[in-house]
Amino acid sequence: MSGILNSSIGRKFAMALSAFFLMIFVLQHFAINLLSVLSPDTFNEVSHFMGTFWVIQYVIQPILIIGVIFHFVMGFVLEIKNNKANGVKYAKNNGAANSTWMSRNMIWSGGFILAFLVIHFIDFWIPEINTKYIVGDMSGMHNGEFRYFHELQEKFVPIWRVALYCVGFVFLALHLLHGFDSAFQSVGANNKYTKGLKGFGKAYAIIIPVGFIFIALFHHFNH
């Protein structure tokens, strides 16, 4: 593994694989959160299952955290090494996208998303870990009902938090608009399906962040 990461192509390939992994997680995360709008009861049940099933908690969750850390660390490593090598940012490797804001500022949009993720962890993940493993309450109940939907709505009462989340998802969209393309190029997916993949990438980069924004706004105005 270290040999692969010592080469420029290997680092970009590893970066692309971690990007695909995180895109799958974001899609799954969006699908579950959308249930909070469509069916609060189903959202509670699915959230409880995700929060208590041992495979998700002790296998998938650590892999996800490692994947997030790896993706961001590798992004900064690529930026630094490419700047040292020839003064050209990693995000500019795609010549066709050199003039776009996204391609020129992947490192900055990624940095903002990282800061946003830290806040998201503080808002949701750390309180969840505290409730389950420090307080010791694995029931997921509050006042005789599942607490997940109630806690989600409470988080989106302050307008400042809603605004922060909306800005965070705008940056996610900008990051994905170039990142999806870049990831497919890094794994050599340049073939007859390229046009379709680009179309899918753009749709994903817009629909998913807009969907998250809708969820945040929905709970703010329907508390």
BAFI-3210 file (N, C-alpha, C; in Angstrom, 3 decimals, decimal comma, padded with zeros to 6 digits):
// residues 223
n [1|2|3|4|5|6|7|8|9|10|11|12|13|14|15|16|17|18|19|20|21|22|23|24|25|26|27|28|29|30|31|32|33|34|35|36|37|38|39|40|41|42|43|44|45|46|47|48|49|50|51|52|53|54|55|56|57|58|59|60|61|62|63|64|65|66|67|68|69|70|71|72|73|74|75|76|77|78|79|80|81|82|83|84|85|86|87|88|89|90|91|92|93|94|95|96|97|98|99|100|101|102|103|104|105|106|107|108|109|110|111|112|113|114|115|116|117|118|119|120|121|122|123|124|125|126|127|128|129|130|131|132|133|134|135|136|137|138|139|140|141|142|143|144|145|146|147|148|149|150|151|152|153|154|155|156|157|158|159|160|161|162|163|164|165|166|167|168|169|170|171|172|173|174|175|176|177|178|179|180|181|182|183|184|185|186|187|188|189|190|191|192|193|194|195|196|197|198|199|200|201|202|203|204|205|206|207|208|209|210|211|212|213|214|215|216|217|218|219|220|221|222|223]
n.u [000,841|001,945|003,793|002,215|001,098|003,288|003,682|002,640|000,445|-000,588|-001,393|-003,405|-005,205|-005,890|-007,049|-009,270|-010,707|-011,355|-012,985|-015,185|-016,151|-016,973|-018,923|-020,896|-021,592|-022,601|-024,860|-026,377|-026,694|-028,190|-030,545|-031,565|-031,948|-033,847|-036,073|-036,920|-038,469|-040,407|-041,461|-041,554|-041,720|-040,663|-038,121|-037,181|-037,104|-035,281|-033,028|-032,572|-031,922|-029,569|-028,008|-027,606|-027,052|-024,532|-022,617|-022,653|-021,951|-019,439|-017,860|-018,429|-018,707|-016,139|-014,560|-015,646|-014,969|-012,181|-011,985|-012,915|-010,951|-008,674|-009,283|-009,327|-006,767|-005,168|-005,932|-004,816|-002,135|-001,664|-002,028|000,091|002,385|002,190|002,369|004,979|006,339|005,826|004,534|001,896|-001,413|-003,034|-005,756|-005,827|-005,186|-006,869|-007,050|-009,137|-010,799|-009,568|-010,218|-012,356|-013,994|-014,305|-012,300|-010,004|-010,108|-010,395|-009,038|-009,693|-012,505|-012,696|-011,439|-013,274|-015,473|-014,437|-014,228|-016,944|-017,809|-016,645|-018,162|-020,637|-020,201|-019,895|-022,446|-024,143|-022,897|-021,083|-022,812|-024,498|-022,760|-022,081|-024,587|-025,129|-022,813|-021,575|-023,507|-024,991|-027,384|-028,977|-031,406|-032,618|-034,771|-036,968|-038,939|-040,711|-040,827|-039,116|-036,156|-034,837|-035,968|-037,034|-034,698|-033,322|-034,997|-034,795|-032,159|-032,242|-033,595|-032,296|-031,566|-029,017|-027,610|-028,940|-028,391|-025,616|-025,421|-026,641|-024,841|-022,636|-023,472|-023,707|-021,020|-020,268|-021,604|-020,246|-017,694|-018,143|-018,921|-016,600|-015,021|-016,204|-015,880|-013,065|-012,366|-013,283|-011,651|-009,188|-009,276|-009,243|-011,563|-012,322|-014,139|-016,638|-018,739|-018,277|-019,588|-022,129|-021,459|-020,475|-022,796|-024,341|-022,743|-022,927|-025,651|-025,830|-024,125|-025,596|-028,316|-028,213|-026,874|-028,729|-030,982|-030,309|-030,222|-032,897|-034,025|-032,965|-034,107|-036,796|-037,225|-036,607|-038,653|-040,883|-040,981]
n.v [-001,208|001,235|001,564|002,085|004,539|006,122|006,964|009,379|008,783|006,604|007,789|009,525|007,650|006,246|008,351|008,806|006,400|006,581|008,779|007,802|005,938|007,628|009,086|007,171|006,736|009,310|009,386|007,315|008,360|010,619|009,424|008,220|010,472|011,825|010,367|011,459|013,532|012,376|010,179|010,174|008,114|005,867|006,872|007,042|004,310|003,251|004,777|003,906|001,237|001,568|002,734|000,812|-001,747|-004,097|-004,579|-002,279|-000,369|-001,218|-002,067|-000,931|001,814|002,592|002,160|004,059|006,464|006,325|006,425|009,020|010,595|009,731|010,588|013,421|013,967|012,881|014,559|017,028|016,246|015,652|018,187|019,639|018,163|018,371|021,107|021,510|020,033|021,107|023,498|023,473|023,126|020,262|020,158|021,261|019,455|018,511|019,615|020,610|021,735|023,839|026,548|026,813|027,723|025,689|023,778|025,204|025,681|023,411|022,564|024,504|024,435|021,838|022,102|023,752|022,039|020,056|021,456|021,903|019,258|018,624|020,253|019,084|016,542|017,277|018,207|015,956|013,269|013,006|013,601|011,376|009,187|009,715|009,391|006,662|005,143|006,278|007,415|005,166|004,386|002,456|002,225|004,145|005,683|008,315|009,796|007,689|007,430|007,047|008,948|010,099|011,563|013,778|014,912|015,589|017,572|019,517|020,381|021,934|024,234|026,757|029,518|030,209|027,838|026,435|028,080|027,761|025,039|025,049|026,623|024,953|022,729|023,889|024,330|021,671|020,824|022,338|021,270|018,600|018,856|019,185|017,201|014,659|014,219|014,331|012,130|009,937|010,224|009,705|006,988|006,043|006,049|006,796|006,570|005,272|005,723|008,057|010,573|010,053|009,430|011,880|013,391|012,070|012,569|015,376|015,623|014,244|015,854|018,153|017,520|015,979|017,682|019,864|018,529|017,935|020,540|021,235|019,466|020,475|023,075|022,388|021,182|023,311|025,156|023,698|022,962]
n.w [000,000|000,833|-001,191|-003,420|-002,679|-002,804|-005,334|-007,792|-009,477|-008,094|-005,677|-006,565|-007,566|-005,235|-003,857|-005,476|-005,139|-002,418|-002,591|-004,102|-002,265|-000,161|-001,494|-001,856|000,803|001,472|-000,163|000,961|003,524|002,933|001,975|004,296|005,946|004,459|004,989|007,360|006,619|005,008|006,464|009,695|011,651|010,342|009,875|012,519|013,204|011,335|011,969|014,573|014,107|012,547|014,480|016,399|015,415|015,394|013,359|011,804|013,742|014,820|012,735|010,087|010,753|011,934|009,622|007,926|009,245|009,097|006,317|005,770|007,065|005,646|003,015|003,200|004,243|002,191|000,119|000,887|000,918|-001,791|-002,874|-001,712|-002,590|-005,381|-005,745|-004,877|-006,763|-009,389|-009,178|-009,881|-009,032|-007,613|-008,239|-010,723|-012,610|-014,545|-017,547|-019,117|-017,310|-016,179|-016,085|-014,415|-011,352|-009,463|-010,075|-009,568|-006,900|-005,249|-002,963|-001,103|-000,965|-000,072|002,419|003,763|003,831|005,459|007,892|008,260|008,582|011,028|012,724|012,271|013,342|016,016|016,519|016,096|016,037|018,269|020,543|020,203|020,592|023,231|024,496|024,038|024,794|027,023|028,788|028,566|027,408|025,262|024,184|022,615|023,237|024,374|026,707|026,311|023,556|020,395|020,149|017,996|015,763|017,108|018,210|015,883|014,769|016,779|016,512|014,247|014,878|015,616|013,568|012,736|012,686|010,694|008,504|008,398|007,764|005,246|003,740|003,963|002,454|-000,038|-000,632|-000,676|-002,983|-004,950|-004,641|-005,359|-008,023|-009,527|-008,365|-008,817|-011,571|-011,675|-010,094|-011,619|-013,853|-012,695|-012,196|-014,682|-016,229|-018,974|-021,543|-023,808|-022,148|-020,856|-021,214|-020,197|-017,547|-016,689|-016,818|-014,901|-012,686|-012,424|-011,879|-009,452|-007,879|-007,635|-006,954|-004,531|-002,503|-002,616|-001,792|000,892|001,884|001,605|003,501|005,921|005,944|005,901|008,428|010,041|009,542|010,189|012,779]
ca.u [000,000|002,824|004,407|001,225|000,922|004,520|003,648|001,603|-000,737|-001,151|-002,080|-004,650|-006,107|-006,386|-007,929|-010,512|-011,438|-011,931|-014,073|-016,341|-016,648|-017,675|-020,126|-021,899|-022,053|-023,413|-026,145|-027,089|-027,016|-029,279|-031,761|-032,090|-032,430|-035,066|-037,179|-037,403|-039,477|-041,464|-042,078|-040,780|-041,672|-039,691|-036,819|-036,801|-036,793|-034,035|-031,957|-032,288|-031,217|-028,218|-027,271|-027,446|-026,584|-023,105|-021,780|-022,565|-021,278|-018,069|-017,114|-018,618|-018,458|-014,695|-014,070|-016,092|-014,152|-010,854|-012,131|-013,017|-009,630|-007,774|-009,627|-008,903|-005,311|-004,616|-006,161|-003,803|-000,831|-001,593|-001,873|001,450|003,382|002,115|002,900|006,432|006,899|005,812|003,771|000,544|-002,266|-003,652|-007,079|-005,716|-004,706|-007,815|-006,856|-010,399|-011,548|-008,650|-010,762|-013,499|-013,725|-014,211|-011,014|-008,935|-010,261|-010,783|-008,435|-010,411|-013,844|-012,496|-011,154|-014,515|-016,295|-013,852|-014,667|-018,370|-017,948|-016,321|-019,346|-021,685|-019,861|-020,186|-023,900|-024,884|-022,193|-020,563|-023,927|-024,987|-021,788|-022,229|-025,852|-025,097|-021,682|-021,184|-024,727|-025,331|-028,764|-029,011|-032,814|-033,032|-036,070|-037,079|-040,359|-041,490|-040,794|-037,776|-035,708|-034,046|-036,656|-037,125|-033,374|-033,017|-035,737|-034,255|-030,889|-032,487|-034,373|-031,526|-031,388|-027,598|-027,162|-029,533|-027,603|-024,313|-025,582|-026,931|-023,569|-021,812|-023,914|-023,346|-019,614|-020,221|-022,005|-019,136|-016,605|-018,518|-019,023|-015,303|-014,459|-016,750|-015,155|-011,660|-012,246|-013,422|-010,444|-008,075|-009,353|-009,168|-012,894|-012,506|-014,599|-017,900|-019,693|-017,814|-020,615|-023,173|-020,922|-020,426|-024,169|-024,725|-021,967|-023,512|-026,951|-025,537|-023,512|-026,608|-029,536|-027,994|-026,742|-029,993|-031,868|-029,933|-030,655|-034,352|-034,314|-032,655|-035,115|-038,090|-037,324|-036,591|-039,946|-041,985|-040,724]
ca.v [000,000|002,401|001,718|002,723|005,926|006,868|007,461|010,380|008,097|005,793|008,665|009,998|006,496|006,020|009,485|008,574|005,309|007,092|009,684|006,969|005,373|008,678|009,444|006,151|007,028|010,530|009,009|006,535|009,303|011,453|008,611|008,059|011,771|012,167|009,700|012,336|014,385|011,547|009,312|010,243|006,813|005,036|007,479|006,611|002,878|003,044|005,392|003,018|000,073|001,994|003,112|-000,291|-002,969|-004,158|-004,508|-000,863|000,376|-001,622|-002,397|000,072|003,169|002,881|002,246|005,356|007,519|006,209|006,884|010,485|011,125|009,431|011,414|014,798|013,994|012,652|015,763|018,020|015,716|015,841|019,621|020,038|017,517|018,916|022,467|021,405|019,444|021,970|024,725|023,319|022,497|018,983|020,374|021,770|018,408|018,384|020,816|021,122|022,431|024,788|027,888|026,835|028,015|024,442|023,125|026,029|025,855|022,169|022,479|025,412|023,887|020,663|022,563|024,226|020,857|019,406|022,231|021,633|017,903|018,685|020,810|018,059|015,524|017,853|018,326|014,699|012,022|012,986|013,382|010,003|008,321|009,975|008,786|005,198|004,449|006,884|007,344|003,748|004,193|001,919|002,027|005,125|006,208|009,522|009,956|006,584|007,420|007,175|010,335|010,543|012,619|014,941|015,522|016,185|018,816|020,484|020,913|022,899|025,387|028,012|029,892|030,262|026,494|026,131|028,825|027,113|023,788|025,377|027,033|023,754|021,887|024,590|023,998|020,253|020,757|022,864|020,291|017,409|019,157|018,869|015,995|013,459|014,115|014,069|010,765|009,003|010,328|009,100|005,527|005,715|005,842|007,651|005,665|005,677|006,077|009,264|011,616|009,659|009,535|013,304|013,815|011,516|013,287|016,709|015,452|013,880|017,001|019,203|017,010|015,542|018,839|020,607|017,723|018,160|021,901|021,149|018,792|021,423|024,128|021,774|020,997|024,626|025,820|022,830|022,505]
ca.w [000,000|000,902|-002,501|-004,291|-002,255|-003,058|-006,708|-008,036|-010,020|-007,021|-004,727|-007,186|-007,652|-003,874|-003,568|-006,220|-004,492|-001,174|-002,989|-004,442|-001,013|000,572|-002,248|-001,541|002,157|001,442|-000,753|001,975|004,594|002,427|001,902|005,650|006,429|003,721|005,684|008,433|005,988|004,443|007,470|010,939|012,330|009,620|010,154|013,863|013,184|010,581|012,759|015,702|013,563|012,177|015,673|017,346|014,756|015,731|012,156|011,436|014,799|015,125|011,514|009,041|011,265|011,948|008,243|007,413|009,857|008,481|004,940|005,784|007,401|004,536|001,860|003,406|004,359|000,869|-000,666|001,249|000,484|-003,244|-003,120|-001,325|-003,449|-006,739|-005,699|-004,771|-007,985|-010,566|-008,953|-010,412|-008,039|-007,965|-008,814|-012,082|-013,503|-015,641|-018,360|-019,645|-016,260|-015,536|-015,945|-013,517|-009,944|-008,724|-010,289|-008,994|-005,454|-004,600|-001,641|-000,206|-000,736|000,765|003,772|004,373|004,091|006,628|009,060|008,390|009,114|012,452|013,384|012,153|014,341|017,325|016,626|016,069|016,325|019,637|021,486|020,059|021,266|024,666|024,950|023,970|025,400|028,300|029,587|028,556|026,956|023,896|023,808|021,616|023,640|025,185|027,070|025,750|022,104|019,819|020,293|016,847|015,011|017,992|018,312|014,590|014,655|017,738|015,995|013,178|015,333|015,465|012,168|012,411|012,346|009,394|007,509|008,312|007,024|003,845|003,129|003,885|001,342|-001,279|-000,867|-001,060|-004,391|-005,745|-004,550|-006,107|-009,448|-010,129|-007,774|-009,450|-012,842|-011,393|-009,578|-012,732|-014,675|-011,967|-012,304|-016,101|-016,817|-020,140|-022,605|-024,437|-021,108|-020,179|-021,240|-019,258|-016,199|-016,365|-016,563|-013,603|-011,677|-012,229|-011,226|-008,058|-007,209|-007,424|-006,316|-003,152|-001,603|-002,566|-000,953|002,285|002,219|001,758|004,774|006,997|005,914|006,245|009,881|010,677|009,400|010,599|014,150]
c.u [000,874|003,497|003,496|001,117|002,170|004,573|002,491|000,315|-001,415|-001,920|-003,410|-005,682|-006,728|-007,361|-009,286|-011,347|-012,077|-013,089|-015,334|-016,980|-017,477|-018,939|-021,256|-022,467|-022,979|-024,805|-026,995|-027,554|-028,188|-030,596|-032,397|-032,661|-033,696|-036,286|-037,741|-038,458|-040,688|-042,206|-041,234|-040,656|-040,652|-038,277|-036,311|-036,362|-035,468|-032,849|-031,573|-031,519|-029,768|-027,367|-027,022|-026,927|-025,067|-022,195|-021,575|-021,735|-019,789|-017,234|-017,205|-018,284|-016,972|-014,090|-014,429|-015,235|-012,752|-010,893|-012,191|-011,647|-008,662|-008,017|-009,105|-007,387|-004,665|-004,812|-005,116|-002,404|-000,638|-001,356|-000,430|002,493|003,363|002,621|004,422|007,064|006,944|004,983|002,363|-000,281|-002,836|-004,977|-007,007|-005,269|-005,613|-007,769|-008,143|-011,162|-010,712|-009,270|-011,917|-013,073|-013,502|-012,835|-009,867|-008,965|-010,732|-010,255|-009,186|-011,827|-013,757|-012,222|-012,397|-015,412|-015,771|-014,277|-016,151|-018,606|-017,646|-017,524|-020,481|-021,448|-020,203|-021,692|-024,595|-024,103|-021,710|-021,692|-024,478|-024,068|-021,904|-023,474|-025,734|-024,016|-021,184|-022,377|-025,198|-026,758|-028,774|-030,445|-033,258|-034,329|-035,935|-038,560|-041,237|-041,515|-039,349|-037,386|-035,117|-034,688|-036,721|-035,787|-032,969|-033,720|-035,173|-032,976|-031,124|-033,435|-033,573|-031,250|-029,912|-027,075|-027,696|-028,730|-026,245|-024,393|-025,843|-025,654|-022,661|-022,192|-023,706|-021,893|-019,450|-020,582|-020,872|-017,971|-016,899|-018,566|-017,711|-014,765|-014,939|-016,023|-013,712|-011,446|-012,336|-012,214|-009,267|-008,088|-009,417|-010,501|-013,152|-012,870|-015,930|-018,966|-019,353|-018,888|-021,727|-022,728|-020,859|-021,818|-024,658|-024,026|-022,542|-024,850|-026,762|-025,061|-024,508|-027,776|-029,309|-027,783|-028,028|-031,004|-031,582|-030,374|-032,165|-034,730|-034,088|-033,736|-036,490|-038,250|-037,276|-037,971|-041,125|-041,762|-041,968]
c.v [001,254|002,658|002,433|004,209|006,768|007,431|008,427|009,725|007,284|006,622|009,154|008,870|006,219|007,121|009,283|007,484|005,777|008,037|008,894|006,391|006,406|009,123|008,447|006,400|008,245|010,221|008,244|007,441|010,199|010,680|008,445|009,377|012,217|011,515|010,564|013,304|013,560|010,724|009,313|008,901|005,889|005,555|007,044|005,155|002,604|003,611|004,501|001,779|000,431|002,281|001,986|-001,583|-003,032|-004,060|-003,054|-000,094|000,060|-002,000|-001,253|001,482|003,493|003,003|003,595|006,487|007,520|006,736|008,397|011,105|010,932|010,366|012,841|014,911|013,824|013,864|016,832|017,566|015,935|017,306|020,064|019,470|018,077|020,349|022,458|020,940|020,423|023,242|024,661|022,573|021,196|019,185|020,852|020,708|018,216|019,666|021,438|021,926|023,512|026,145|027,954|027,135|026,736|023,826|023,891|026,041|024,598|022,092|023,349|024,920|022,647|021,038|023,047|023,042|020,112|020,124|021,982|020,251|017,864|019,206|019,786|016,942|016,014|017,912|016,982|013,484|011,941|012,847|011,957|009,018|008,474|009,284|007,269|004,568|005,056|006,876|005,899|003,452|003,750|001,790|002,963|005,813|007,487|009,771|008,909|006,511|007,500|008,652|010,918|011,705|013,901|015,667|016,201|017,529|019,900|021,139|022,011|024,023|026,682|028,322|029,910|028,893|026,078|026,807|028,178|025,824|024,051|025,782|025,825|022,875|022,567|024,292|022,537|020,095|021,228|021,884|019,072|017,653|018,891|017,522|014,716|013,186|013,673|012,636|009,743|009,052|009,620|007,582|005,089|005,479|006,837|006,761|006,159|006,078|007,396|010,341|011,311|009,796|010,995|013,833|013,333|012,271|014,659|016,621|015,142|015,098|018,109|018,691|016,665|016,732|019,667|019,862|017,902|019,550|021,924|020,533|019,746|022,512|023,600|021,671|022,323|025,262|024,972|022,259|022,685]
c.w [000,000|-000,432|-003,477|-003,967|-002,466|-004,475|-006,886|-008,527|-008,931|-006,019|-005,282|-007,276|-006,285|-003,468|-004,238|-005,554|-003,191|-001,479|-003,332|-003,183|-000,248|-000,155|-001,981|-000,151|002,180|000,875|000,250|003,116|004,188|002,423|003,282|006,171|005,717|004,358|006,800|007,926|005,558|005,481|008,741|011,660|011,670|009,855|011,529|013,878|012,480|011,365|013,932|015,229|013,231|013,412|016,654|016,714|014,838|014,512|011,742|012,451|014,920|013,901|010,505|009,531|011,372|010,554|007,639|007,955|009,264|007,044|004,837|006,036|006,243|003,364|002,025|003,535|002,992|-000,034|-000,392|000,820|-001,006|-003,588|-002,854|-002,276|-004,861|-006,796|-005,637|-006,077|-009,151|-010,405|-009,478|-009,398|-008,570|-008,693|-010,247|-013,079|-014,702|-016,468|-018,840|-018,600|-015,587|-015,259|-014,949|-012,090|-009,169|-008,851|-009,645|-007,470|-004,725|-003,174|-000,638|000,070|000,147|002,208|004,489|004,723|005,309|007,906|009,329|008,997|010,611|013,245|013,381|013,171|015,743|017,559|016,823|016,573|017,769|020,667|021,416|020,765|022,780|025,218|025,042|024,833|026,712|029,257|029,676|028,124|025,496|023,386|022,698|021,970|024,461|025,431|026,396|024,243|021,624|019,780|019,014|016,083|015,830|018,069|017,006|014,434|015,571|017,219|014,977|013,571|015,160|013,995|011,778|012,010|010,978|008,285|007,305|007,509|005,544|003,104|002,960|002,700|-000,011|-001,628|-001,262|-002,534|-005,300|-005,782|-005,409|-007,612|-010,175|-009,647|-008,429|-010,761|-012,622|-010,928|-010,705|-013,660|-014,021|-012,040|-013,764|-016,775|-017,942|-021,327|-023,158|-023,411|-020,419|-020,119|-020,245|-017,815|-015,753|-016,047|-015,211|-012,479|-011,388|-011,501|-009,740|-007,282|-006,903|-006,586|-004,847|-002,203|-001,487|-001,698|000,525|002,753|002,464|003,109|005,946|007,085|006,338|007,759|010,632|010,666|009,859|011,992|015,024]
res [m|s|g|i|l|n|s|s|i|g|r|k|f|a|m|a|l|s|a|f|f|l|m|i|f|v|l|q|h|f|a|i|n|l|l|s|v|l|s|p|d|t|f|n|e|v|s|h|f|m|g|t|f|w|v|i|q|y|v|i|q|p|i|l|i|i|g|v|i|f|h|f|v|m|g|f|v|l|e|i|k|n|n|k|a|n|g|v|k|y|a|k|n|n|g|a|a|n|s|t|w|m|s|r|n|m|i|w|s|g|g|f|i|l|a|f|l|v|i|h|f|i|d|f|w|i|p|e|i|n|t|k|y|i|v|g|d|m|s|g|m|h|n|g|e|f|r|y|f|h|e|l|q|e|k|f|v|p|i|w|r|v|a|l|y|c|v|g|f|v|f|l|a|l|h|l|l|h|g|f|d|s|a|f|q|s|v|g|a|n|n|k|y|t|k|g|l|k|g|f|g|k|a|y|a|i|i|i|p|v|g|f|i|f|i|a|l|f|h|h|f|n|h]
***
